[in-house]
Structures are given as structure tokens and as C-alpha cells.
Amino acid sequence: MKRLFFLNLESITQKIFLLFAIFCISATGAFAQDVIILKNGNDIQAIVSEIGTDEIKYKRFDNPDGPTYTLKKGEIFMIMYPNGSRDVFADASTSAPVETNARLPQTPATTEPTSNPYKFRFYQSIGSGHSYGLIGTSLEIRFNQFGLHGGVGMLPSRYEDGEDWVSWSAGGKWYFWKNMYTSTMIGVIGEYYEPAYRDRYGYQYYAYSDPIIGVTEMIGYNWSWGRNVRFGVNAGLGFAYGFDYDLFTIAYDVGVSISFGTK
């Protein structure tokens, strides 16, 4: 009976040791990290998720549930993996990394990723359309995919005895694909005009004009060139509806811009 007990105890001990060994191996794999070494000498502790033709995608090792970052292969010198193997990127035109099994000492990363997940830009534009009036200026603040903008300009009357008005607009933008956006804004969308006339009783009525306030929905695109300071062209097309006079009309924007901020 004692022999059977000791045999069972020995079997249990072996199983516990095996489970402990598996746990240690799993824990080592869970806390392993990749090290991305950039050509400028910086390195990044990361979890590489994808190596594409021209870029790699990764998450920060200290924030695995955070955003996915992207780096061009031309910025990368080498990626070192936990098992000691490495991928060396000879130049920006290399379509696949050069793999080697040579073991290199891993050093802790001390720098933040060079890719910036936050995009902030300030736009100053001059143009014509529903954001500007016949001719005017527009300001926009963009943060990532969303922007707030406002414009002011002149809306001269199309009629000889009409009045000239100050045109204004304010609204928001959603950049749903690169620099393509949808815009919703409220402001002056046109002019209401009644000509002068005399009724059958002889009363004289003078010409009357009034700005039409309404909402505009538009889709457009910003083309820009540069890095931190950019020069660009923007254009949009849509429709507008006037509240007071039940008016539907075509909406458009065409302008040139200068912008400042992160890429």
C-alpha cells in the first residue's frame, strides 16, 4: 500500500513539474518582444503583426491593445525577434527582408515610435462657394478624421437694385478616406429677391432682397503638397436647402489653402 502511495506521489510530482515547465515557456513567449532598429539609430520595443511589400505594421510592446503603427521599410535597418533571429532590410527597394539566424544581444528600447497616430492641422483657405461666399476666406482645425470650419465673405447681389450681403458659414467635416471628406454646415446659401412693382391700386413696392439661411451637405477633397507646411487646393460639390424660402440649390466650394501641423 505504501509502495502504491509513493508511486502515485511520484506520478503527481512529475505532472506538476510538467505543468510548471509549460507555464514558464508560455510566460516567456507572452512577455517576449520584437525590437525594430531604425536607420537613424533609434530602436522600438514592439510586437510586429505584419510585414508587407513596402511597410510593416506593429503594436507597442508596452501597449499591445493600443493602436497599430506603420513604418516604411526604407526607415528600418533590422528587426530582431525573441528567438534571436533577425530580418535585415538592405534598402528601401527590398521587397522582402534578408533573414538570418545569428543571435544578437537585445537592448531595451528607450525611444517612442516615430509614427504619430495623431494628426492635427490648421487650414487657412481663400476661395469661392458656400464656405466662402462669392469670394471669401475659411478657417479649419482638423484633428485626425474630424474638422471644424468657418468661413466669411461677400455675397454681392445679382440684381442692379438688390443689396450686397456678408456671407458666412460654420460646420464640421468627416475625413472618411485620406483627404476626402463630407461636410455639413449652416450659413448663407443664396439671395432672395423681389423686383419693384406697382399694384393695381397704384401703390409702389420697392425691390426687396434678403439672404437665404440654410444647411449645406457636401463631399469634397483636399489636395496638398509639403510636409509640416503644405500648400493645397480643395474642391467640393453637394446641395443646400434654405429654411425660410423652401429653396433647394446646388452647393460647391473651390479654394486654395495653406496649412500647418503634423502630417
Secondary structure, 3 states (H helix, E strand, C coil): CHHHHHHHHHHHHHHHHHHHHHHHHHHHHHCCCEEEEECCCCEEEEEEEEECCCEEEEEECCCCCCCCEEEEHHHEEEEECCCCCEEECCCCCCCCCEEECCCCCCCCCCCCCCCCCCCEEEEEEEEEECCCEEEEEEEEEEECCEEEEEEEEEECCCCCCCCCEEEEEEEEEEEEECCEEEEEEEEEEEEEEECCEECCCCCEECCEEEEEEEEEEEEEEEEEEECCEEEEEEEEEEEEEECCCCEEEEEEEEEEEEEEECC
